Amino acid sequence: TVTQLLKMHMKGVDESESDTENTVRSPNILTYNTLLSIHAKNNDKVLLNSVLDEVKQVGLSLNIVSFNTLLSMHANNNDKKAVNKILSGMKQVLFILIIIII
């Protein structure tokens, strides 16, 4: 799957370690946003939701790119309920950021 391919490509040599020691870099939100984008373009809600579950499982937070990808897919499908749910999630993230800043 695309997820497995991306994880394979995350393998590399960490410059802080010896040249012979390979390490696996953890996927970051950019990695997951790429997967979300691929699945959104394919309108594959099952795989998209599995990526969202994995993002939560590893403790990452969605960012504006993530939200925009989700909004675009659901808006293109005229799924008003999903769009409203995503907008609600965006408001929660914004509220938390405001509290942190203050």
PLY file of the C-alpha trace (Angstrom):
ply
format ascii 1.0
element vertex 102
property float x
property float y
property float z
element edge 101
property int vertex1
property int vertex2
end_header
0.00 0.00 0.00
1.00 3.64 -0.22
1.46 3.77 3.55
3.93 0.90 3.45
5.79 2.47 0.53
6.13 5.78 2.34
7.39 4.04 5.46
9.94 2.17 3.35
11.18 5.44 1.90
11.49 6.93 5.39
14.46 4.62 5.97
17.76 6.42 5.84
20.99 7.15 7.57
20.83 9.51 10.52
23.74 11.94 10.16
24.28 12.03 13.92
25.08 8.30 13.91
27.74 6.33 12.13
27.41 5.93 8.37
26.88 2.20 8.71
23.98 2.40 11.14
20.59 2.70 9.41
17.65 4.12 11.30
13.98 4.42 10.48
12.64 7.94 10.68
9.16 8.30 12.10
6.52 9.63 9.75
5.56 13.23 10.51
2.43 15.22 9.69
3.81 15.97 6.20
3.98 12.22 5.54
0.42 11.75 6.72
-0.81 14.80 4.77
0.63 13.22 1.63
-1.30 10.04 2.32
-4.48 12.00 3.09
-4.12 13.86 -0.19
-3.66 10.65 -2.20
-6.67 8.99 -0.62
-8.80 12.14 -0.93
-8.00 12.43 -4.64
-9.02 8.79 -5.04
-12.12 9.48 -2.93
-11.14 6.49 -0.79
-12.78 7.24 2.56
-11.79 3.90 4.07
-8.06 4.42 3.55
-8.36 8.11 4.42
-10.00 7.23 7.73
-7.31 4.63 8.45
-4.67 7.35 7.99
-6.62 9.67 10.32
-6.76 6.89 12.91
-3.01 6.37 12.61
-2.36 10.11 13.03
-4.30 10.02 16.30
-2.60 6.79 17.38
0.91 8.23 16.99
-0.09 11.43 18.79
0.19 13.92 15.94
-2.25 16.77 15.37
-3.87 17.68 12.09
-2.77 21.00 10.63
-4.31 23.45 8.16
-3.15 21.31 5.21
-4.83 18.24 6.71
-8.07 20.11 7.32
-8.04 21.65 3.85
-7.57 18.22 2.23
-10.49 16.79 4.20
-12.71 19.81 3.51
-12.01 19.69 -0.22
-12.85 16.02 -0.52
-16.09 16.26 1.43
-17.15 19.52 -0.24
-16.58 17.97 -3.66
-18.87 15.12 -2.57
-21.50 17.57 -1.25
-21.18 15.95 2.18
-22.37 18.87 4.30
-22.41 16.83 7.51
-18.73 15.90 7.13
-17.79 19.48 6.19
-19.51 20.80 9.34
-17.74 18.18 11.46
-14.35 19.18 10.04
-15.08 22.88 10.56
-15.99 22.11 14.16
-12.67 20.30 14.59
-10.84 23.28 13.12
-12.55 25.59 15.61
-11.42 23.37 18.49
-7.82 23.44 17.29
-7.96 27.22 16.89
-9.43 27.60 20.38
-6.61 25.51 21.87
-4.00 27.56 20.03
-5.51 30.80 21.33
-5.41 29.47 24.90
-1.77 28.44 24.47
-0.83 31.86 23.08
-2.60 33.73 25.88
0 1
1 2
2 3
3 4
4 5
5 6
6 7
7 8
8 9
9 10
10 11
11 12
12 13
13 14
14 15
15 16
16 17
17 18
18 19
19 20
20 21
21 22
22 23
23 24
24 25
25 26
26 27
27 28
28 29
29 30
30 31
31 32
32 33
33 34
34 35
35 36
36 37
37 38
38 39
39 40
40 41
41 42
42 43
43 44
44 45
45 46
46 47
47 48
48 49
49 50
50 51
51 52
52 53
53 54
54 55
55 56
56 57
57 58
58 59
59 60
60 61
61 62
62 63
63 64
64 65
65 66
66 67
67 68
68 69
69 70
70 71
71 72
72 73
73 74
74 75
75 76
76 77
77 78
78 79
79 80
80 81
81 82
82 83
83 84
84 85
85 86
86 87
87 88
88 89
89 90
90 91
91 92
92 93
93 94
94 95
95 96
96 97
97 98
98 99
99 100
100 101
